[in-house]
């Protein structure tokens, strides 16, 4: 009897082609469209239904998901995880910004929604596995499960899966993990899917294509303060330190002659945004960080071994060593300085093609100097 796989069908090309691959491999496939965000419902949860917050184009995606499911002959379910998303992902997202940190909600969404709430729902459909259209790979070796990078290096999404547990991975399949994006689109065209030429979604659904700063203002009221340069001079004003991220250049409003300005630090207690230009860029570099909420997929790392790590999704692989501290904290030291290591983001570890897990960046140092991040 064929194994049953319940796949998350988003209405995009990647999850559409993932269904094709599963069917080709002989699985019994059912699909589920997840609805994780609704402006009116979430604003009610906040107690303010009048926020200037546009609706995500989820209905368009749902209609595309229906067409794909019908074309491929699979049953499609629809499930709301709005409250779960609010409680487990969005509240975390806002709390981090209140601390002037820069969170990665996609990592939390995978941990709490796609591979937890979704997995629980899939079990009610008697699923043996769940599948997603992520560019990543998994190896099931008895009772050990390994997460690997997707073969398309430009699309690899293993970074966003760093918080998954062995239990979650044991039930996961990534059907397009060995494909290139161009081949995914080509296969979608061969099957004449409505999603074949559909534009890839960018960012988090609840923000979409909207102005990020304007979106945050709905939930984090503006609080103006001073922009201060490396000499202690006030060079401008900001709308709230939580709206800016380390290394940011655009939107500072302090242009003029000389080199471009960029954010080099934040102080939430004084509501000060530190900025620099030219040689001040050296203040953006760090070589040590303290991590919290660390998850190692296949057990603790070796303190004597050199691994590589990404300090942000599009970052390059940096050689690092780890050290275990008290209270479940982990210190990561990079062998070369890294630019714009940002609290709230995740540091994700690799050993070649294997993703080993990761943790949330809490404090950032250059040698023994604590950065004002």
PENORGI-V438720 format. One record per residue. PHI is phi as a letter, one per 20 degrees, with the letter a starting at -180 (none if undefined). PSI is psi in radians with two decimals (none if undefined). BURIAL is I if it has 16 or more other C-alpha atoms within 10 Angstrom, else O. Layout:
BEGIN
phi	psi	burial
PHI	PSI	BURIAL
PHI	PSI	BURIAL
END
This chain:
BEGIN
phi	psi	burial
none	2.34	O
f	2.48	O
f	2.48	O
e	2.27	I
c	2.25	I
d	2.09	I
d	2.49	I
f	1.99	I
d	1.90	I
e	-0.24	I
n	0.19	I
d	3.02	I
f	-0.59	I
f	-0.88	I
f	-0.51	I
f	-0.83	I
f	-0.51	I
g	-0.63	I
f	-0.78	I
g	-0.81	I
f	-0.70	I
f	-0.73	I
f	-0.70	I
f	-0.50	O
e	0.04	O
n	0.24	O
f	2.70	I
e	1.97	I
d	2.33	I
c	2.64	I
d	2.67	I
c	2.26	I
e	2.12	I
e	2.30	I
d	1.87	I
d	-0.22	I
b	2.34	I
b	2.08	I
g	-0.84	I
f	-0.81	I
f	-0.78	O
f	-0.58	I
f	-0.59	I
f	-0.71	O
f	-0.59	O
f	-0.28	O
n	0.30	O
b	1.52	O
f	0.06	O
d	0.20	O
f	2.58	I
e	1.41	O
c	1.89	I
f	2.74	O
f	2.39	O
f	2.62	I
f	0.78	O
f	-0.51	I
f	-0.64	O
f	-0.79	O
f	-0.70	I
f	-0.73	I
f	-0.66	O
f	-0.67	I
f	-0.70	I
f	-0.79	I
f	-0.70	I
f	-0.80	I
f	-0.73	I
f	-0.73	O
f	-0.67	O
e	-0.06	O
m	0.63	O
d	2.60	I
f	2.41	O
d	2.22	I
d	2.80	O
c	2.30	O
c	2.45	O
e	2.20	O
d	0.56	I
f	-0.86	I
f	-0.70	I
f	-0.72	I
f	-0.74	I
f	-0.85	I
f	-0.64	O
e	-0.40	I
d	-0.98	I
f	-0.68	I
f	-0.70	O
f	-0.78	I
g	-0.85	I
f	-0.73	I
g	-0.68	O
f	-0.74	I
f	-0.57	I
f	-0.48	I
e	0.14	O
m	0.50	I
d	2.94	I
d	1.64	I
f	2.91	I
d	1.60	I
f	-0.41	I
f	-0.65	I
f	-0.76	I
f	-0.60	I
f	-0.74	I
f	-0.76	I
f	-0.78	I
e	-0.46	I
d	-1.13	I
f	-0.55	I
d	0.28	I
c	-1.26	O
f	-0.75	I
f	-0.75	I
f	-0.73	I
f	-0.72	O
f	-0.73	O
f	-0.58	I
f	-0.53	O
f	-0.29	O
e	0.22	O
m	0.67	O
f	2.41	I
e	-0.61	I
b	2.81	I
d	2.73	I
c	2.63	I
c	2.81	I
e	0.68	I
e	2.58	I
e	1.44	I
b	2.94	I
c	2.71	I
c	2.44	I
d	2.15	O
d	1.96	O
c	1.53	O
m	-2.15	O
e	0.25	O
d	2.43	O
c	2.29	I
c	2.39	I
d	2.27	I
c	2.78	I
f	2.65	I
f	2.63	I
f	-0.44	I
e	1.73	I
g	-0.53	O
f	-0.37	O
d	-0.07	I
g	2.26	I
d	0.31	I
f	-0.53	I
g	-0.74	I
f	-0.11	I
d	0.21	I
f	-0.31	I
e	0.10	I
f	2.54	I
e	2.98	I
g	-0.72	I
f	-0.78	O
f	-0.78	I
f	-0.56	I
f	-0.39	I
d	0.11	I
d	2.47	I
c	2.50	I
c	1.49	I
f	-0.43	I
d	0.22	I
f	-0.41	I
d	0.17	O
d	2.72	O
e	2.64	I
g	-0.68	I
f	-0.63	O
f	-0.56	O
f	-0.83	I
f	-0.66	I
f	-0.74	O
f	-0.66	I
f	-0.65	I
f	-0.67	I
f	-0.60	O
e	0.05	O
l	0.80	O
e	2.52	I
f	-0.36	I
e	-0.02	I
g	-0.72	I
d	0.26	O
f	2.38	O
f	2.43	O
f	2.47	O
f	2.59	O
c	2.54	O
m	-2.95	O
e	2.48	O
g	-0.79	I
f	-0.17	I
d	-0.76	I
l	-2.35	I
e	0.08	O
f	2.87	O
f	2.10	O
f	-0.78	O
f	-0.74	I
f	-0.63	O
f	-0.82	I
f	-0.55	I
f	-0.41	I
f	-0.50	O
d	-0.39	O
c	1.70	I
g	2.49	O
f	2.46	I
c	1.70	O
f	2.61	O
b	-3.02	I
e	2.52	I
e	2.21	I
c	2.34	I
e	-3.09	I
f	-0.25	O
e	0.06	O
n	0.13	O
e	2.45	O
f	2.08	I
d	0.00	O
r	-3.05	O
c	2.73	I
c	2.95	I
e	-0.08	I
q	2.19	I
f	-0.42	I
f	-0.29	I
e	-0.06	I
c	2.69	I
c	2.74	I
f	2.29	I
n	-0.11	I
f	2.38	O
d	-0.69	I
e	2.60	O
n	0.24	O
e	-0.46	I
m	0.44	O
c	0.81	I
f	-2.73	O
p	-2.72	O
f	2.72	O
n	-2.97	O
f	2.80	O
f	2.60	O
e	2.67	I
b	2.77	I
f	2.25	I
d	-0.13	I
a	2.88	I
b	2.52	I
c	1.82	O
f	-0.45	I
f	-0.59	O
d	0.00	O
l	0.75	I
d	2.36	I
d	2.09	I
e	2.29	I
c	2.74	I
b	3.02	I
b	2.80	I
m	-2.18	O
f	-0.28	O
f	-0.22	O
f	-0.40	I
f	-0.42	O
f	-0.16	I
e	-0.17	I
e	2.52	I
b	2.83	I
c	0.20	I
b	2.49	I
b	2.64	I
d	2.27	I
d	2.50	I
d	2.99	I
l	0.80	O
e	2.32	I
c	2.08	I
d	2.06	I
f	-0.68	I
c	0.58	O
n	2.93	O
g	2.61	O
e	2.81	I
e	2.12	O
f	-0.35	O
e	-0.02	O
d	2.61	O
e	2.19	I
d	-3.12	I
d	2.77	I
b	2.62	I
d	2.28	I
e	-0.07	I
a	2.85	I
g	-0.86	I
e	0.18	O
f	2.80	O
e	2.81	O
f	2.20	I
d	2.36	I
f	2.33	I
b	2.86	I
c	2.68	I
d	2.73	I
b	2.34	O
e	2.28	I
d	3.09	O
f	2.85	O
m	0.56	O
m	0.34	O
e	2.66	I
c	2.30	I
e	2.26	I
d	2.24	I
d	2.19	I
e	2.50	I
f	-0.30	O
c	2.61	O
g	2.55	I
d	2.39	I
e	2.40	I
l	0.86	I
f	2.12	I
d	2.12	I
g	2.39	I
o	-0.52	I
f	3.00	I
d	2.45	I
e	2.11	I
d	2.30	I
e	2.56	I
c	2.63	I
c	1.63	O
m	-2.13	O
e	-0.20	O
e	2.24	I
e	2.17	I
d	-0.13	I
p	-2.91	I
a	3.14	I
b	2.98	I
e	2.27	I
f	2.14	I
d	-0.93	I
c	2.58	I
c	2.38	I
c	2.69	I
d	1.92	I
l	-2.01	O
d	0.06	O
e	2.07	O
f	2.17	O
f	2.62	I
e	0.85	I
e	none	I
END
